[in-house]
Amino acid sequence: MPMRPVTVRRWEVVAAFVMLSLAFVFSLYLVNHEAKQRSTENRALIDAQVGQRAELTYTGCLDQNNRHDATIKRLDEILQQAIAKDPSREEALRATRGSTVFLIEALAPHQNCEQMVIDRFGFVPQLPDTAGDGSE
């Protein structure tokens, strides 16, 4: 069988070039679409993490304020008990209260939690109703 020379027609070259161009454009579209989808997923994940950090910061601040108030309340109860036991020391005990409250303020100050979270995160998170009574 004689070998015939293979000739490539001009339209075959053009068709192959068009097909390769279409494949290249389609692959670029797929890569761009995948990148946008991953970017959207990453943004959602980051937003969720920021929301959790804001919620933890806010609840931590509220807990610290509760401990602060409970500590001062307990201090006043102890002072009242000490005054009841020895009324002659009332003036000295009341004088020490101020410095003790100052120390409590220095170690665990009462803070404006909403403003602190707004300053750090730009929003105050919605906390779930933990009271159990449905009131807000």
N, CA, C and O atoms as CSV, one atom per row, in Angstrom:
chain,resi,resn,atom,element,x,y,z
A,1,MET,N,N,0.824,-1.155,0.000
A,1,MET,CA,C,0.000,0.000,0.000
A,1,MET,C,C,0.886,1.243,0.000
A,1,MET,O,O,1.750,1.423,0.859
A,2,PRO,N,N,0.650,2.054,-0.952
A,2,PRO,CA,C,1.499,3.235,-1.018
A,2,PRO,C,C,1.088,4.250,0.045
A,2,PRO,O,O,-0.096,4.392,0.350
A,3,MET,N,N,2.035,4.929,0.586
A,3,MET,CA,C,1.783,5.965,1.590
A,3,MET,C,C,1.400,7.245,0.865
A,3,MET,O,O,2.099,7.748,-0.015
A,4,ARG,N,N,0.265,7.728,1.286
A,4,ARG,CA,C,-0.147,8.989,0.687
A,4,ARG,C,C,0.313,10.113,1.592
A,4,ARG,O,O,0.297,9.960,2.814
A,5,PRO,N,N,0.704,11.187,1.052
A,5,PRO,CA,C,1.090,12.305,1.891
A,5,PRO,C,C,-0.138,12.878,2.594
A,5,PRO,O,O,-1.206,13.020,1.998
A,6,VAL,N,N,0.036,13.199,3.859
A,6,VAL,CA,C,-1.055,13.748,4.648
A,6,VAL,C,C,-1.046,15.258,4.438
A,6,VAL,O,O,-0.045,15.943,4.644
A,7,THR,N,N,-2.161,15.718,4.036
A,7,THR,CA,C,-2.271,17.153,3.849
A,7,THR,C,C,-3.326,17.673,4.821
A,7,THR,O,O,-4.384,17.070,4.999
A,8,VAL,N,N,-3.026,18.754,5.413
A,8,VAL,CA,C,-3.943,19.370,6.353
A,8,VAL,C,C,-4.543,20.566,5.630
A,8,VAL,O,O,-3.854,21.456,5.132
A,9,ARG,N,N,-5.827,20.532,5.606
A,9,ARG,CA,C,-6.508,21.630,4.944
A,9,ARG,C,C,-6.575,22.828,5.888
A,9,ARG,O,O,-6.544,22.697,7.111
A,10,ARG,N,N,-6.666,23.970,5.278
A,10,ARG,CA,C,-6.707,25.217,6.049
A,10,ARG,C,C,-7.887,25.229,7.015
A,10,ARG,O,O,-7.721,25.700,8.141
A,11,TRP,N,N,-9.040,24.752,6.651
A,11,TRP,CA,C,-10.212,24.784,7.531
A,11,TRP,C,C,-10.031,23.862,8.722
A,11,TRP,O,O,-10.588,24.115,9.790
A,12,GLU,N,N,-9.254,22.789,8.555
A,12,GLU,CA,C,-8.977,21.900,9.684
A,12,GLU,C,C,-8.107,22.605,10.720
A,12,GLU,O,O,-8.314,22.436,11.922
A,13,VAL,N,N,-7.158,23.377,10.274
A,13,VAL,CA,C,-6.297,24.140,11.182
A,13,VAL,C,C,-7.120,25.194,11.909
A,13,VAL,O,O,-6.989,25.375,13.119
A,14,VAL,N,N,-7.957,25.875,11.166
A,14,VAL,CA,C,-8.802,26.901,11.779
A,14,VAL,C,C,-9.759,26.265,12.787
A,14,VAL,O,O,-9.956,26.806,13.875
A,15,ALA,N,N,-10.343,25.146,12.444
A,15,ALA,CA,C,-11.273,24.458,13.350
A,15,ALA,C,C,-10.546,24.008,14.616
A,15,ALA,O,O,-11.080,24.142,15.718
A,16,ALA,N,N,-9.336,23.478,14.466
A,16,ALA,CA,C,-8.571,23.044,15.636
A,16,ALA,C,C,-8.223,24.244,16.516
A,16,ALA,O,O,-8.296,24.156,17.742
A,17,PHE,N,N,-7.844,25.364,15.895
A,17,PHE,CA,C,-7.524,26.568,16.653
A,17,PHE,C,C,-8.753,27.093,17.401
A,17,PHE,O,O,-8.654,27.494,18.560
A,18,VAL,N,N,-9.898,27.089,16.739
A,18,VAL,CA,C,-11.137,27.538,17.376
A,18,VAL,C,C,-11.488,26.627,18.547
A,18,VAL,O,O,-11.876,27.110,19.610
A,19,MET,N,N,-11.357,25.330,18.366
A,19,MET,CA,C,-11.667,24.380,19.450
A,19,MET,C,C,-10.724,24.579,20.638
A,19,MET,O,O,-11.163,24.569,21.788
A,20,LEU,N,N,-9.450,24.756,20.367
A,20,LEU,CA,C,-8.496,24.994,21.449
A,20,LEU,C,C,-8.795,26.314,22.155
A,20,LEU,O,O,-8.696,26.402,23.379
A,21,SER,N,N,-9.156,27.327,21.396
A,21,SER,CA,C,-9.500,28.621,22.004
A,21,SER,C,C,-10.727,28.494,22.886
A,21,SER,O,O,-10.757,29.027,23.996
A,22,LEU,N,N,-11.740,27.790,22.400
A,22,LEU,CA,C,-12.947,27.575,23.208
A,22,LEU,C,C,-12.639,26.781,24.476
A,22,LEU,O,O,-13.155,27.095,25.548
A,23,ALA,N,N,-11.811,25.768,24.355
A,23,ALA,CA,C,-11.437,24.978,25.529
A,23,ALA,C,C,-10.679,25.844,26.534
A,23,ALA,O,O,-10.896,25.731,27.741
A,24,PHE,N,N,-9.799,26.700,26.043
A,24,PHE,CA,C,-9.041,27.585,26.927
A,24,PHE,C,C,-9.966,28.571,27.634
A,24,PHE,O,O,-9.852,28.766,28.845
A,25,VAL,N,N,-10.879,29.192,26.892
A,25,VAL,CA,C,-11.823,30.139,27.492
A,25,VAL,C,C,-12.716,29.433,28.512
A,25,VAL,O,O,-12.969,29.970,29.590
A,26,PHE,N,N,-13.186,28.248,28.182
A,26,PHE,CA,C,-14.028,27.493,29.110
A,26,PHE,C,C,-13.257,27.129,30.377
A,26,PHE,O,O,-13.807,27.201,31.476
A,27,SER,N,N,-12.001,26.743,30.237
A,27,SER,CA,C,-11.207,26.408,31.424
A,27,SER,C,C,-10.981,27.653,32.281
A,27,SER,O,O,-11.004,27.566,33.508
A,28,LEU,N,N,-10.763,28.812,31.648
A,28,LEU,CA,C,-10.637,30.049,32.410
A,28,LEU,C,C,-11.922,30.366,33.166
A,28,LEU,O,O,-11.882,30.805,34.315
A,29,TYR,N,N,-13.059,30.142,32.517
A,29,TYR,CA,C,-14.355,30.373,33.164
A,29,TYR,C,C,-14.504,29.456,34.382
A,29,TYR,O,O,-14.918,29.908,35.450
A,30,LEU,N,N,-14.174,28.189,34.228
A,30,LEU,CA,C,-14.301,27.244,35.344
A,30,LEU,C,C,-13.381,27.618,36.507
A,30,LEU,O,O,-13.788,27.545,37.667
A,31,VAL,N,N,-12.161,28.013,36.208
A,31,VAL,CA,C,-11.225,28.410,37.268
A,31,VAL,C,C,-11.738,29.661,37.984
A,31,VAL,O,O,-11.674,29.744,39.211
A,32,ASN,N,N,-12.246,30.633,37.220
A,32,ASN,CA,C,-12.779,31.856,37.819
A,32,ASN,C,C,-13.998,31.550,38.682
A,32,ASN,O,O,-14.133,32.086,39.782
A,33,HIS,N,N,-14.878,30.698,38.191
A,33,HIS,CA,C,-16.084,30.325,38.951
A,33,HIS,C,C,-15.709,29.628,40.257
A,33,HIS,O,O,-16.278,29.927,41.307
A,34,GLU,N,N,-14.766,28.713,40.194
A,34,GLU,CA,C,-14.323,27.997,41.399
A,34,GLU,C,C,-13.681,28.963,42.393
A,34,GLU,O,O,-13.905,28.850,43.598
A,35,ALA,N,N,-12.887,29.908,41.901
A,35,ALA,CA,C,-12.245,30.875,42.792
A,35,ALA,C,C,-13.289,31.746,43.481
A,35,ALA,O,O,-13.177,32.015,44.677
A,36,LYS,N,N,-14.304,32.189,42.741
A,36,LYS,CA,C,-15.366,32.998,43.352
A,36,LYS,C,C,-16.123,32.197,44.405
A,36,LYS,O,O,-16.441,32.716,45.475
A,37,GLN,N,N,-16.411,30.933,44.101
A,37,GLN,CA,C,-17.143,30.093,45.062
A,37,GLN,C,C,-16.326,29.890,46.338
A,37,GLN,O,O,-16.854,29.989,47.446
A,38,ARG,N,N,-15.047,29.608,46.172
A,38,ARG,CA,C,-14.202,29.430,47.362
A,38,ARG,C,C,-14.075,30.730,48.145
A,38,ARG,O,O,-14.062,30.720,49.375
A,39,SER,N,N,-13.982,31.833,47.441
A,39,SER,CA,C,-13.897,33.131,48.108
A,39,SER,C,C,-15.160,33.396,48.926
A,39,SER,O,O,-15.082,33.881,50.054
A,40,THR,N,N,-16.314,33.079,48.360
A,40,THR,CA,C,-17.575,33.263,49.076
A,40,THR,C,C,-17.635,32.356,50.303
A,40,THR,O,O,-18.064,32.789,51.373
A,41,GLU,N,N,-17.213,31.114,50.156
A,41,GLU,CA,C,-17.205,30.182,51.288
A,41,GLU,C,C,-16.242,30.655,52.375
A,41,GLU,O,O,-16.556,30.593,53.564
A,42,ASN,N,N,-15.064,31.128,51.958
A,42,ASN,CA,C,-14.084,31.622,52.938
A,42,ASN,C,C,-14.615,32.848,53.663
A,42,ASN,O,O,-14.419,32.979,54.871
A,43,ARG,N,N,-15.286,33.753,52.947
A,43,ARG,CA,C,-15.843,34.954,53.571
A,43,ARG,C,C,-16.900,34.557,54.594
A,43,ARG,O,O,-16.957,35.136,55.678
A,44,ALA,N,N,-17.739,33.574,54.261
A,44,ALA,CA,C,-18.769,33.125,55.200
A,44,ALA,C,C,-18.120,32.520,56.448
A,44,ALA,O,O,-18.587,32.749,57.564
A,45,LEU,N,N,-17.056,31.758,56.263
A,45,LEU,CA,C,-16.354,31.156,57.397
A,45,LEU,C,C,-15.716,32.235,58.272
A,45,LEU,O,O,-15.796,32.169,59.499
A,46,ILE,N,N,-15.094,33.211,57.652
A,46,ILE,CA,C,-14.472,34.300,58.407
A,46,ILE,C,C,-15.532,35.091,59.169
A,46,ILE,O,O,-15.333,35.433,60.335
A,47,ASP,N,N,-16.661,35.385,58.510
A,47,ASP,CA,C,-17.741,36.114,59.177
A,47,ASP,C,C,-18.282,35.344,60.378
A,47,ASP,O,O,-18.593,35.938,61.410
A,48,ALA,N,N,-18.394,34.026,60.246
A,48,ALA,CA,C,-18.864,33.200,61.366
A,48,ALA,C,C,-17.866,33.251,62.525
A,48,ALA,O,O,-18.260,33.350,63.687
A,49,GLN,N,N,-16.581,33.183,62.203
A,49,GLN,CA,C,-15.566,33.228,63.252
A,49,GLN,C,C,-15.542,34.586,63.947
A,49,GLN,O,O,-15.397,34.650,65.168
A,50,VAL,N,N,-15.682,35.661,63.195
A,50,VAL,CA,C,-15.719,36.997,63.793
A,50,VAL,C,C,-16.951,37.121,64.682
A,50,VAL,O,O,-16.881,37.697,65.768
A,51,GLY,N,N,-18.080,36.580,64.222
A,51,GLY,CA,C,-19.295,36.605,65.043
A,51,GLY,C,C,-19.115,35.854,66.355
A,51,GLY,O,O,-19.570,36.309,67.404
A,52,GLN,N,N,-18.451,34.702,66.293
A,52,GLN,CA,C,-18.198,33.934,67.511
A,52,GLN,C,C,-17.261,34.696,68.449
A,52,GLN,O,O,-17.479,34.713,69.660
A,53,ARG,N,N,-16.234,35.318,67.905
A,53,ARG,CA,C,-15.315,36.089,68.747
A,53,ARG,C,C,-16.029,37.262,69.399
A,53,ARG,O,O,-15.808,37.556,70.573
A,54,ALA,N,N,-16.888,37.933,68.634
A,54,ALA,CA,C,-17.645,39.057,69.190
A,54,ALA,C,C,-18.573,38.580,70.299
A,54,ALA,O,O,-18.696,39.233,71.335
A,55,GLU,N,N,-19.226,37.439,70.080
A,55,GLU,CA,C,-20.128,36.898,71.098
A,55,GLU,C,C,-19.359,36.504,72.357
A,55,GLU,O,O,-19.798,36.789,73.471
A,56,LEU,N,N,-18.212,35.851,72.178
A,56,LEU,CA,C,-17.396,35.469,73.346
A,56,LEU,C,C,-16.888,36.692,74.097
A,56,LEU,O,O,-16.877,36.708,75.328
A,57,THR,N,N,-16.469,37.713,73.361
A,57,THR,CA,C,-16.000,38.947,74.009
A,57,THR,C,C,-17.128,39.599,74.786
A,57,THR,O,O,-16.937,40.036,75.921
A,58,TYR,N,N,-18.302,39.665,74.177
A,58,TYR,CA,C,-19.452,40.297,74.819
A,58,TYR,C,C,-19.896,39.523,76.058
A,58,TYR,O,O,-20.114,40.123,77.111
A,59,THR,N,N,-20.033,38.210,75.950
A,59,THR,CA,C,-20.461,37.425,77.117
A,59,THR,C,C,-19.386,37.434,78.201
A,59,THR,O,O,-19.708,37.443,79.389
A,60,GLY,N,N,-18.106,37.432,77.800
A,60,GLY,CA,C,-17.030,37.521,78.794
A,60,GLY,C,C,-17.083,38.832,79.553
A,60,GLY,O,O,-16.874,38.861,80.765
A,61,CYS,N,N,-17.361,39.908,78.849
A,61,CYS,CA,C,-17.483,41.219,79.496
A,61,CYS,C,C,-18.678,41.239,80.447
A,61,CYS,O,O,-18.577,41.735,81.569
A,62,LEU,N,N,-19.807,40.698,79.995
A,62,LEU,CA,C,-20.994,40.651,80.869
A,62,LEU,C,C,-20.718,39.822,82.122
A,62,LEU,O,O,-21.135,40.191,83.220
A,63,ASP,N,N,-20.016,38.703,81.954
A,63,ASP,CA,C,-19.661,37.864,83.107
A,63,ASP,C,C,-18.748,38.621,84.066
A,63,ASP,O,O,-18.924,38.553,85.283
A,64,GLN,N,N,-17.773,39.342,83.516
A,64,GLN,CA,C,-16.868,40.121,84.377
A,64,GLN,C,C,-17.647,41.192,85.136
A,64,GLN,O,O,-17.401,41.410,86.323
A,65,ASN,N,N,-18.578,41.859,84.468
A,65,ASN,CA,C,-19.393,42.869,85.154
A,65,ASN,C,C,-20.221,42.243,86.269
A,65,ASN,O,O,-20.367,42.830,87.341
A,66,ASN,N,N,-20.762,41.051,86.021
A,66,ASN,CA,C,-21.529,40.359,87.064
A,66,ASN,C,C,-20.646,39.993,88.246
A,66,ASN,O,O,-21.053,40.150,89.398
A,67,ARG,N,N,-19.431,39.502,87.969
A,67,ARG,CA,C,-18.502,39.169,89.059
A,67,ARG,C,C,-18.102,40.426,89.819
A,67,ARG,O,O,-17.998,40.407,91.045
A,68,HIS,N,N,-17.879,41.509,89.102
A,68,HIS,CA,C,-17.529,42.789,89.718
A,68,HIS,C,C,-18.627,43.216,90.694
A,68,HIS,O,O,-18.352,43.536,91.850
A,69,ASP,N,N,-19.866,43.218,90.216
A,69,ASP,CA,C,-20.992,43.642,91.060
A,69,ASP,C,C,-21.187,42.699,92.247
A,69,ASP,O,O,-21.462,43.138,93.363
A,70,ALA,N,N,-21.038,41.387,91.987
A,70,ALA,CA,C,-21.202,40.418,93.074
A,70,ALA,C,C,-20.092,40.574,94.118
A,70,ALA,O,O,-20.337,40.400,95.312
A,71,THR,N,N,-18.884,40.900,93.677
A,71,THR,CA,C,-17.770,41.078,94.617
A,71,THR,C,C,-18.018,42.279,95.523
A,71,THR,O,O,-17.805,42.206,96.734
A,72,ILE,N,N,-18.467,43.379,94.934
A,72,ILE,CA,C,-18.742,44.575,95.754
A,72,ILE,C,C,-19.924,44.313,96.689
A,72,ILE,O,O,-19.924,44.762,97.835
A,73,LYS,N,N,-20.918,43.595,96.204
A,73,LYS,CA,C,-22.065,43.260,97.062
A,73,LYS,C,C,-21.610,42.386,98.230
A,73,LYS,O,O,-22.020,42.595,99.372
A,74,ARG,N,N,-20.762,41.410,97.930
A,74,ARG,CA,C,-20.262,40.523,98.996
A,74,ARG,C,C,-19.384,41.306,99.970
A,74,ARG,O,O,-19.431,41.060,101.175
A,75,LEU,N,N,-18.583,42.248,99.459
A,75,LEU,CA,C,-17.770,43.099,100.329
A,75,LEU,C,C,-18.663,43.863,101.301
A,75,LEU,O,O,-18.371,43.924,102.496
A,76,ASP,N,N,-19.750,44.448,100.795
A,76,ASP,CA,C,-20.661,45.201,101.662
A,76,ASP,C,C,-21.305,44.301,102.720
A,76,ASP,O,O,-21.499,44.711,103.864
A,77,GLU,N,N,-21.636,43.061,102.318
A,77,GLU,CA,C,-22.208,42.114,103.294
A,77,GLU,C,C,-21.202,41.795,104.399
A,77,GLU,O,O,-21.557,41.753,105.577
A,78,ILE,N,N,-19.954,41.570,104.013
A,78,ILE,CA,C,-18.917,41.252,104.999
A,78,ILE,C,C,-18.685,42.444,105.930
A,78,ILE,O,O,-18.525,42.279,107.140
A,79,LEU,N,N,-18.667,43.660,105.339
A,79,LEU,CA,C,-18.498,44.850,106.176
A,79,LEU,C,C,-19.656,45.000,107.161
A,79,LEU,O,O,-19.430,45.343,108.321
A,80,GLN,N,N,-20.870,44.755,106.729
A,80,GLN,CA,C,-22.026,44.852,107.625
A,80,GLN,C,C,-21.935,43.824,108.757
A,80,GLN,O,O,-22.278,44.119,109.902
A,81,GLN,N,N,-21.472,42.619,108.426
A,81,GLN,CA,C,-21.304,41.600,109.460
A,81,GLN,C,C,-20.219,42.022,110.450
A,81,GLN,O,O,-20.382,41.849,111.658
A,82,ALA,N,N,-19.118,42.573,109.947
A,82,ALA,CA,C,-18.032,43.003,110.835
A,82,ALA,C,C,-18.484,44.161,111.715
A,82,ALA,O,O,-18.123,44.225,112.891
A,83,ILE,N,N,-19.272,45.078,111.154
A,83,ILE,CA,C,-19.783,46.205,111.947
A,83,ILE,C,C,-20.763,45.706,112.996
A,83,ILE,O,O,-20.794,46.222,114.113
A,84,ALA,N,N,-21.555,44.717,112.650
A,84,ALA,CA,C,-22.515,44.160,113.607
A,84,ALA,C,C,-21.788,43.480,114.768
A,84,ALA,O,O,-22.245,43.531,115.910
A,85,LYS,N,N,-20.658,42.845,114.469
A,85,LYS,CA,C,-19.888,42.180,115.522
A,85,LYS,C,C,-19.183,43.182,116.420
A,85,LYS,O,O,-19.119,42.990,117.634
A,86,ASP,N,N,-18.649,44.257,115.830
A,86,ASP,CA,C,-17.889,45.241,116.600
A,86,ASP,C,C,-18.232,46.644,116.114
A,86,ASP,O,O,-17.525,47.191,115.267
A,87,PRO,N,N,-19.305,47.235,116.637
A,87,PRO,CA,C,-19.736,48.564,116.181
A,87,PRO,C,C,-18.691,49.657,116.403
A,87,PRO,O,O,-18.751,50.692,115.738
A,88,SER,N,N,-17.762,49.469,117.291
A,88,SER,CA,C,-16.750,50.497,117.542
A,88,SER,C,C,-15.790,50.654,116.356
A,88,SER,O,O,-15.124,51.683,116.245
A,89,ARG,N,N,-15.707,49.660,115.473
A,89,ARG,CA,C,-14.802,49.712,114.315
A,89,ARG,C,C,-15.508,50.185,113.036
A,89,ARG,O,O,-14.924,50.141,111.953
A,90,GLU,N,N,-16.740,50.628,113.160
A,90,GLU,CA,C,-17.521,50.977,111.981
A,90,GLU,C,C,-16.811,52.024,111.114
A,90,GLU,O,O,-16.722,51.868,109.896
A,91,GLU,N,N,-16.314,53.078,111.737
A,91,GLU,CA,C,-15.677,54.150,110.968
A,91,GLU,C,C,-14.439,53.636,110.217
A,91,GLU,O,O,-14.235,53.985,109.054
A,92,ALA,N,N,-13.640,52.834,110.853
A,92,ALA,CA,C,-12.434,52.291,110.211
A,92,ALA,C,C,-12.803,51.332,109.085
A,92,ALA,O,O,-12.179,51.338,108.023
A,93,LEU,N,N,-13.834,50.498,109.328
A,93,LEU,CA,C,-14.250,49.546,108.297
A,93,LEU,C,C,-14.819,50.276,107.074
A,93,LEU,O,O,-14.529,49.901,105.938
A,94,ARG,N,N,-15.607,51.290,107.300
A,94,ARG,CA,C,-16.179,52.052,106.178
A,94,ARG,C,C,-15.077,52.797,105.407
A,94,ARG,O,O,-15.181,52.991,104.196
A,95,ALA,N,N,-14.043,53.201,106.108
A,95,ALA,CA,C,-12.937,53.903,105.454
A,95,ALA,C,C,-12.158,52.958,104.527
A,95,ALA,O,O,-11.642,53.388,103.496
A,96,THR,N,N,-12.076,51.685,104.890
A,96,THR,CA,C,-11.335,50.733,104.055
A,96,THR,C,C,-12.133,50.297,102.824
A,96,THR,O,O,-11.565,49.782,101.861
A,97,ARG,N,N,-13.443,50.505,102.861
A,97,ARG,CA,C,-14.277,50.084,101.739
A,97,ARG,C,C,-13.845,50.774,100.446
A,97,ARG,O,O,-13.752,50.129,99.402
A,98,GLY,N,N,-13.586,52.062,100.508
A,98,GLY,CA,C,-13.209,52.814,99.316
A,98,GLY,C,C,-11.959,52.277,98.649
A,98,GLY,O,O,-11.910,52.135,97.427
A,99,SER,N,N,-10.948,51.979,99.450
A,99,SER,CA,C,-9.710,51.462,98.858
A,99,SER,C,C,-9.910,50.048,98.321
A,99,SER,O,O,-9.289,49.665,97.330
A,100,THR,N,N,-10.774,49.271,98.972
A,100,THR,CA,C,-11.036,47.915,98.492
A,100,THR,C,C,-11.797,47.965,97.170
A,100,THR,O,O,-11.488,47.212,96.246
A,101,VAL,N,N,-12.785,48.844,97.077
A,101,VAL,CA,C,-13.526,48.998,95.824
A,101,VAL,C,C,-12.584,49.510,94.729
A,101,VAL,O,O,-12.691,49.082,93.580
A,102,PHE,N,N,-11.674,50.410,95.067
A,102,PHE,CA,C,-10.694,50.894,94.103
A,102,PHE,C,C,-9.847,49.740,93.567
A,102,PHE,O,O,-9.569,49.677,92.370
A,103,LEU,N,N,-9.438,48.835,94.446
A,103,LEU,CA,C,-8.658,47.671,94.031
A,103,LEU,C,C,-9.481,46.765,93.119
A,103,LEU,O,O,-8.972,46.269,92.114
A,104,ILE,N,N,-10.735,46.550,93.462
A,104,ILE,CA,C,-11.611,45.732,92.615
A,104,ILE,C,C,-11.749,46.380,91.233
A,104,ILE,O,O,-11.689,45.692,90.215
A,105,GLU,N,N,-11.929,47.687,91.201
A,105,GLU,CA,C,-12.042,48.408,89.932
A,105,GLU,C,C,-10.757,48.292,89.109
A,105,GLU,O,O,-10.803,48.190,87.883
A,106,ALA,N,N,-9.625,48.310,89.789
A,106,ALA,CA,C,-8.348,48.218,89.075
A,106,ALA,C,C,-8.144,46.827,88.483
A,106,ALA,O,O,-7.629,46.700,87.372
A,107,LEU,N,N,-8.542,45.778,89.213
A,107,LEU,CA,C,-8.307,44.409,88.762
A,107,LEU,C,C,-9.373,43.907,87.795
A,107,LEU,O,O,-9.060,43.191,86.844
A,108,ALA,N,N,-10.614,44.275,88.029
A,108,ALA,CA,C,-11.722,43.805,87.182
A,108,ALA,C,C,-12.745,44.917,87.041
A,108,ALA,O,O,-13.800,44.877,87.675
A,109,PRO,N,N,-12.445,45.906,86.217
A,109,PRO,CA,C,-13.330,47.068,86.126
A,109,PRO,C,C,-14.678,46.734,85.504
A,109,PRO,O,O,-14.800,45.808,84.701
A,110,HIS,N,N,-15.677,47.501,85.888
A,110,HIS,CA,C,-16.999,47.402,85.275
A,110,HIS,C,C,-16.918,48.151,83.951
A,110,HIS,O,O,-16.513,49.312,83.917
A,111,GLN,N,N,-17.306,47.483,82.850
A,111,GLN,CA,C,-17.140,48.073,81.527
A,111,GLN,C,C,-18.475,48.204,80.808
A,111,GLN,O,O,-19.443,47.518,81.136
A,112,ASN,N,N,-18.510,49.096,79.824
A,112,ASN,CA,C,-19.649,49.209,78.930
A,112,ASN,C,C,-19.427,48.166,77.829
A,112,ASN,O,O,-18.706,48.418,76.863
A,113,CYS,N,N,-20.047,47.005,77.981
A,113,CYS,CA,C,-19.777,45.874,77.090
A,113,CYS,C,C,-20.195,46.148,75.653
A,113,CYS,O,O,-19.480,45.791,74.717
A,114,GLU,N,N,-21.347,46.778,75.476
A,114,GLU,CA,C,-21.804,47.049,74.119
A,114,GLU,C,C,-20.825,47.957,73.385
A,114,GLU,O,O,-20.487,47.701,72.229
A,115,GLN,N,N,-20.373,49.008,74.043
A,115,GLN,CA,C,-19.438,49.932,73.396
A,115,GLN,C,C,-18.099,49.251,73.121
A,115,GLN,O,O,-17.489,49.484,72.078
A,116,MET,N,N,-17.641,48.416,74.045
A,116,MET,CA,C,-16.378,47.724,73.852
A,116,MET,C,C,-16.441,46.812,72.625
A,116,MET,O,O,-15.503,46.784,71.828
A,117,VAL,N,N,-17.536,46.067,72.468
A,117,VAL,CA,C,-17.670,45.156,71.335
A,117,VAL,C,C,-17.847,45.948,70.032
A,117,VAL,O,O,-17.323,45.551,68.991
A,118,ILE,N,N,-18.566,47.043,70.086
A,118,ILE,CA,C,-18.708,47.887,68.888
A,118,ILE,C,C,-17.349,48.437,68.469
A,118,ILE,O,O,-17.031,48.464,67.280
A,119,ASP,N,N,-16.546,48.875,69.435
A,119,ASP,CA,C,-15.217,49.404,69.117
A,119,ASP,C,C,-14.325,48.340,68.485
A,119,ASP,O,O,-13.551,48.642,67.577
A,120,ARG,N,N,-14.426,47.110,68.952
A,120,ARG,CA,C,-13.559,46.039,68.445
A,120,ARG,C,C,-14.077,45.399,67.169
A,120,ARG,O,O,-13.291,45.111,66.267
A,121,PHE,N,N,-15.395,45.168,67.070
A,121,PHE,CA,C,-15.943,44.392,65.962
A,121,PHE,C,C,-16.915,45.162,65.072
A,121,PHE,O,O,-17.238,44.712,63.973
A,122,GLY,N,N,-17.377,46.307,65.534
A,122,GLY,CA,C,-18.288,47.097,64.726
A,122,GLY,C,C,-19.752,46.751,64.892
A,122,GLY,O,O,-20.601,47.359,64.241
A,123,PHE,N,N,-20.070,45.794,65.741
A,123,PHE,CA,C,-21.461,45.415,65.970
A,123,PHE,C,C,-21.573,44.718,67.318
A,123,PHE,O,O,-20.578,44.268,67.887
A,124,VAL,N,N,-22.806,44.635,67.821
A,124,VAL,CA,C,-23.084,43.889,69.050
A,124,VAL,C,C,-23.812,42.616,68.637
A,124,VAL,O,O,-24.851,42.694,67.982
A,125,PRO,N,N,-23.292,41.445,69.005
A,125,PRO,CA,C,-23.931,40.205,68.578
A,125,PRO,C,C,-25.270,39.984,69.279
A,125,PRO,O,O,-25.473,40.408,70.416
A,126,GLN,N,N,-26.162,39.321,68.581
A,126,GLN,CA,C,-27.430,38.918,69.181
A,126,GLN,C,C,-27.179,37.648,69.983
A,126,GLN,O,O,-26.760,36.627,69.438
A,127,LEU,N,N,-27.437,37.723,71.268
A,127,LEU,CA,C,-27.224,36.562,72.120
A,127,LEU,C,C,-28.519,35.765,72.219
A,127,LEU,O,O,-29.607,36.342,72.226
A,128,PRO,N,N,-28.407,34.445,72.294
A,128,PRO,CA,C,-29.621,33.645,72.469
A,128,PRO,C,C,-30.252,33.925,73.830
A,128,PRO,O,O,-29.560,34.280,74.784
A,129,ASP,N,N,-31.559,33.763,73.907
A,129,ASP,CA,C,-32.287,33.992,75.165
A,129,ASP,C,C,-31.953,32.857,76.121
A,129,ASP,O,O,-32.399,31.723,75.945
A,130,THR,N,N,-31.155,33.185,77.145
A,130,THR,CA,C,-30.739,32.159,78.105
A,130,THR,C,C,-31.566,32.198,79.386
A,130,THR,O,O,-31.375,31.369,80.275
A,131,ALA,N,N,-32.504,33.178,79.485
A,131,ALA,CA,C,-33.307,33.293,80.695
A,131,ALA,C,C,-34.331,32.174,80.775
A,131,ALA,O,O,-34.715,31.753,81.866
A,132,GLY,N,N,-34.781,31.685,79.606
A,132,GLY,CA,C,-35.720,30.583,79.612
A,132,GLY,C,C,-37.158,31.025,79.751
A,132,GLY,O,O,-38.060,30.194,79.645
A,133,ASP,N,N,-37.409,32.319,79.986
A,133,ASP,CA,C,-38.781,32.775,80.164
A,133,ASP,C,C,-39.308,33.479,78.920
A,133,ASP,O,O,-40.466,33.897,78.897
A,134,GLY,N,N,-38.474,33.620,77.879
A,134,GLY,CA,C,-38.907,34.219,76.647
A,134,GLY,C,C,-38.931,35.737,76.680
A,134,GLY,O,O,-39.273,36.366,75.678
A,135,SER,N,N,-38.578,36.335,77.797
A,135,SER,CA,C,-38.574,37.795,77.879
A,135,SER,C,C,-37.286,38.344,77.307
A,135,SER,O,O,-36.255,37.671,77.289
A,136,GLU,N,N,-37.365,39.597,76.833
A,136,GLU,CA,C,-36.146,40.221,76.278
A,136,GLU,C,C,-35.821,41.467,77.026
A,136,GLU,O,O,-34.836,42.135,76.713
